[in-house]
Amino acid sequence: SLSSTDAEVREVAYQELSLRNDPASEAIVRKFTLQQLRLAPPTASMLLFLNKTKDQAAVPLLLSHLQNKDADHSALINTLAQIGEQSVAETLAEHYPRLKAADQTAVLSLLGQLRSPLLLKLAGLALESSDSNVVNTVCQWLASDGSSAAVELLIRTLDAATQQTTFIYAANALGQTATAEARKALRRARTSSDPQKQRYARTALQSVLNRSPAMTLVIQARNFEQQGDVKNALETITAAIKLDPELPEAYISRANTLIKQNKYAE
């Protein structure tokens, strides 16, 4: 049936065999798959089989089809992400500039999953893309990386960005990293002449502050204050300020507690 001239018969036979887990069936499907990959791009059924078997012999054949305009590049890249290794990342990085935006997004995701240093090499080009999905994907992976180099790239992007989607994604990513340099960049963007950039920088910065470990102490201090326990309230809020000296809510909470004691100078 696999040798039939009827494409539908071949496909049904392939699917039935690929669902079986016995070694004989798998060997038949593997041989047929590799033969077909030398002639044409893989079908969806073939990709499912390769995802299941993780057959490394298929990797160079799949890579060869990246230059085939009739192939589904995104599907190829997603399969390579499942079965490939670091060597695959290098080849995909070479192809990156010539790929369509959707395929570039898939490559960036693959490099991120592999924790490949090549992601940082492509990030500068990706951040300049006019495609919002490409920018969003690279920003997410840079935030996940969290290294000083990744944060620096995001900061430069936020400072220079004129497209709304670009500075939204860059601001959100910096908010996720929450480093001291990221906070400075978000404060700088908060004073931008662009009202939209100001707004998204404020939102991202507030997200950083809300996740500060000192916020737990601020909440505890407010509870002490509501219970009338001013001493513990002040001690707790002082500890919060020491933990995160840049947390506005901590100073506001301390000020409110002192006001209720008529300690205006303090």
C-alpha positions as CSV (number, residue, x, y, z in Angstrom):
1,S,0.0,0.0,0.0
2,L,2.9,2.4,0.7
3,S,4.0,1.8,-2.9
4,S,0.6,2.5,-4.3
5,T,0.2,5.1,-7.1
6,D,-2.9,6.3,-5.2
7,A,-1.9,9.1,-2.8
8,E,-4.9,8.5,-0.5
9,V,-4.0,4.8,-0.1
10,R,-0.4,5.6,0.7
11,E,-1.5,8.1,3.3
12,V,-3.9,5.8,5.0
13,A,-1.4,3.0,5.0
14,Y,1.3,5.3,6.5
15,Q,-1.1,6.5,9.2
16,E,-2.1,3.0,10.2
17,L,1.5,1.8,10.4
18,S,2.8,4.9,12.2
19,L,0.2,4.3,15.0
20,R,1.7,0.9,15.7
21,N,4.4,0.5,18.2
22,D,6.0,-2.8,17.2
23,P,9.6,-2.6,15.9
24,A,8.7,-4.1,12.5
25,S,6.1,-1.5,11.7
26,E,8.3,1.4,13.0
27,A,11.1,0.2,10.8
28,I,8.9,0.2,7.7
29,V,7.6,3.7,8.4
30,R,11.1,5.0,9.2
31,K,12.6,3.6,5.9
32,F,9.7,5.0,3.9
33,T,9.9,8.4,5.7
34,L,13.6,8.9,5.0
35,Q,13.1,7.8,1.4
36,Q,10.3,10.3,0.9
37,L,12.2,13.2,2.6
38,R,15.0,12.8,0.0
39,L,12.4,13.5,-2.7
40,A,9.9,16.0,-1.2
41,P,8.9,17.9,1.9
42,P,7.4,15.9,4.8
43,T,3.6,15.5,5.2
44,A,1.9,16.2,8.4
45,S,1.8,12.5,9.2
46,M,5.5,12.2,8.7
47,L,6.2,15.1,11.1
48,L,4.0,13.4,13.7
49,F,6.0,10.2,13.3
50,L,9.3,12.1,13.6
51,N,8.1,13.9,16.7
52,K,7.3,10.5,18.2
53,T,10.5,8.7,17.3
54,K,13.0,11.6,17.5
55,D,14.9,10.1,14.6
56,Q,18.2,12.1,14.2
57,A,18.7,10.7,10.7
58,A,15.8,12.9,9.5
59,V,17.4,16.1,10.8
60,P,19.6,16.9,7.8
61,L,16.8,16.0,5.4
62,L,14.4,18.3,7.2
63,L,16.9,21.1,7.1
64,S,17.4,20.7,3.4
65,H,13.7,21.5,2.9
66,L,14.1,25.0,4.5
67,Q,15.1,26.2,1.1
68,N,12.1,24.6,-0.6
69,K,9.5,27.3,-1.1
70,D,6.7,24.6,-1.2
71,A,7.5,23.3,2.2
72,D,5.7,24.3,5.4
73,H,8.7,26.0,7.1
74,S,7.0,26.6,10.4
75,A,6.1,22.9,10.7
76,L,9.6,22.0,9.8
77,I,11.1,24.3,12.4
78,N,8.7,23.1,15.1
79,T,9.6,19.5,14.4
80,L,13.3,20.3,14.4
81,A,12.7,22.0,17.8
82,Q,11.4,18.6,19.1
83,I,14.1,16.4,17.7
84,G,17.1,18.6,16.9
85,E,20.1,19.7,19.0
86,Q,22.4,22.7,19.2
87,S,23.8,22.0,15.7
88,V,20.3,22.5,14.3
89,A,20.2,25.9,16.0
90,E,23.3,27.0,14.1
91,T,21.8,26.1,10.8
92,L,18.5,27.7,11.5
93,A,20.3,30.9,12.7
94,E,22.0,31.0,9.3
95,H,18.7,30.8,7.5
96,Y,16.9,33.3,9.8
97,P,17.4,36.5,7.8
98,R,15.9,34.9,4.7
99,L,12.8,33.4,6.4
100,K,9.3,34.8,6.6
101,A,8.2,36.5,9.8
102,A,6.2,33.5,11.0
103,D,9.2,31.2,10.4
104,Q,11.5,33.7,12.2
105,T,9.2,33.6,15.2
106,A,9.4,29.8,15.2
107,V,13.2,29.9,15.0
108,L,13.4,32.4,17.9
109,S,11.2,30.1,20.0
110,L,13.4,27.1,19.1
111,L,16.6,29.0,20.1
112,G,14.9,30.1,23.3
113,Q,13.9,26.5,24.2
114,L,17.4,25.3,23.5
115,R,18.8,28.1,25.6
116,S,21.1,28.8,22.7
117,P,23.5,31.8,22.8
118,L,22.5,32.4,19.2
119,L,19.3,34.0,20.4
120,L,21.2,37.0,21.6
121,K,23.0,37.2,18.3
122,L,19.7,37.3,16.4
123,A,17.9,39.4,19.0
124,G,19.1,42.8,17.7
125,L,17.8,42.0,14.2
126,A,14.6,40.6,15.6
127,L,13.9,43.7,17.7
128,E,14.0,45.9,14.6
129,S,11.4,43.8,12.9
130,S,8.2,45.4,11.8
131,D,6.3,42.2,12.6
132,S,4.8,42.4,16.1
133,N,4.9,38.6,16.7
134,V,8.6,38.5,16.0
135,V,9.2,41.4,18.5
136,N,7.0,39.9,21.1
137,T,8.6,36.5,20.8
138,V,12.2,37.8,21.1
139,C,11.2,40.1,24.0
140,Q,9.7,37.2,25.9
141,W,12.8,35.0,25.5
142,L,15.1,37.9,26.4
143,A,13.1,38.4,29.6
144,S,13.4,34.7,30.3
145,D,17.1,34.8,29.7
146,G,17.4,37.7,32.2
147,S,21.2,38.2,31.6
148,S,22.8,41.6,31.6
149,A,23.2,41.4,27.8
150,A,19.5,40.6,27.3
151,V,18.4,43.4,29.6
152,E,20.7,45.8,27.8
153,L,19.2,44.9,24.5
154,L,15.7,45.5,25.9
155,I,16.7,48.8,27.3
156,R,18.2,50.0,24.0
157,T,15.0,48.9,22.3
158,L,12.7,50.7,24.7
159,D,14.8,53.9,24.5
160,A,14.8,54.0,20.7
161,A,11.3,52.4,20.0
162,T,8.8,54.5,18.1
163,Q,6.3,51.7,17.2
164,Q,3.8,51.3,20.0
165,T,3.9,47.5,19.9
166,T,7.7,47.5,20.2
167,F,7.9,49.6,23.3
168,I,4.9,47.7,24.9
169,Y,6.7,44.4,24.5
170,A,10.1,45.8,25.6
171,A,8.6,47.5,28.6
172,N,6.7,44.4,29.7
173,A,9.9,42.3,29.2
174,L,11.9,44.7,31.4
175,G,9.1,44.6,33.9
176,Q,9.6,40.8,34.1
177,T,13.3,41.0,34.6
178,A,12.9,43.6,37.4
179,T,16.6,44.4,37.6
180,A,17.9,47.7,38.9
181,E,18.9,48.7,35.3
182,A,15.4,47.7,34.1
183,R,13.8,49.9,36.7
184,K,15.9,52.9,35.7
185,A,15.0,52.4,32.0
186,L,11.3,52.2,32.8
187,R,11.5,55.4,34.9
188,R,13.3,57.1,32.1
189,A,10.6,56.0,29.7
190,R,8.0,57.2,32.1
191,T,9.2,60.8,31.4
192,S,9.1,60.3,27.6
193,S,7.4,62.9,25.4
194,D,5.3,60.1,24.0
195,P,2.2,59.7,26.2
196,Q,1.7,56.1,25.2
197,K,5.3,55.2,26.1
198,Q,4.8,56.9,29.4
199,R,1.6,54.9,30.1
200,Y,3.1,51.5,29.3
201,A,6.3,52.3,31.2
202,R,4.2,53.2,34.3
203,T,2.3,50.0,34.0
204,A,5.4,47.8,33.7
205,L,7.1,49.6,36.5
206,Q,4.1,49.2,38.8
207,S,4.2,45.5,37.9
208,V,7.8,45.3,39.1
209,L,6.9,47.1,42.3
210,N,3.9,44.9,43.0
211,R,6.1,41.8,42.8
212,S,8.7,43.2,45.2
213,P,9.2,41.0,48.2
214,A,8.9,44.1,50.3
215,M,5.2,44.4,49.3
216,T,4.4,41.5,51.7
217,L,5.8,43.6,54.6
218,V,3.8,46.6,53.4
219,I,0.6,44.6,53.6
220,Q,1.6,43.3,57.1
221,A,2.3,46.8,58.3
222,R,-1.1,48.0,57.1
223,N,-2.8,45.1,59.0
224,F,-0.9,46.1,62.2
225,E,-2.0,49.7,61.7
226,Q,-5.6,48.7,61.2
227,Q,-5.4,46.7,64.5
228,G,-4.0,49.8,66.3
229,D,-0.6,48.2,66.7
230,V,1.5,51.3,65.6
231,K,4.8,50.0,67.0
232,N,4.7,46.8,65.0
233,A,3.4,48.7,62.0
234,L,6.4,51.1,62.0
235,E,8.9,48.3,62.6
236,T,7.5,46.2,59.7
237,I,7.4,49.1,57.3
238,T,10.9,50.1,58.2
239,A,12.0,46.6,57.4
240,A,10.2,46.9,54.0
241,I,12.1,50.1,53.2
242,K,15.4,48.4,54.0
243,L,14.5,45.5,51.8
244,D,13.4,47.6,48.8
245,P,14.4,51.3,49.2
246,E,12.7,52.1,45.8
247,L,9.3,50.9,46.8
248,P,6.9,54.0,46.9
249,E,4.1,52.1,48.7
250,A,6.5,51.5,51.7
251,Y,7.1,55.2,52.1
252,I,3.4,56.0,51.6
253,S,2.4,53.5,54.3
254,R,5.0,54.8,56.7
255,A,3.8,58.4,56.1
256,N,0.2,57.5,56.7
257,T,1.1,55.7,60.0
258,L,3.1,58.7,61.2
259,I,0.4,61.2,60.2
260,K,-2.1,59.3,62.5
261,Q,0.4,59.9,65.3
262,N,0.6,63.6,64.5
263,K,4.3,63.1,63.7
264,Y,4.2,65.4,60.7
265,A,7.9,66.3,60.7
266,E,8.9,62.7,60.5
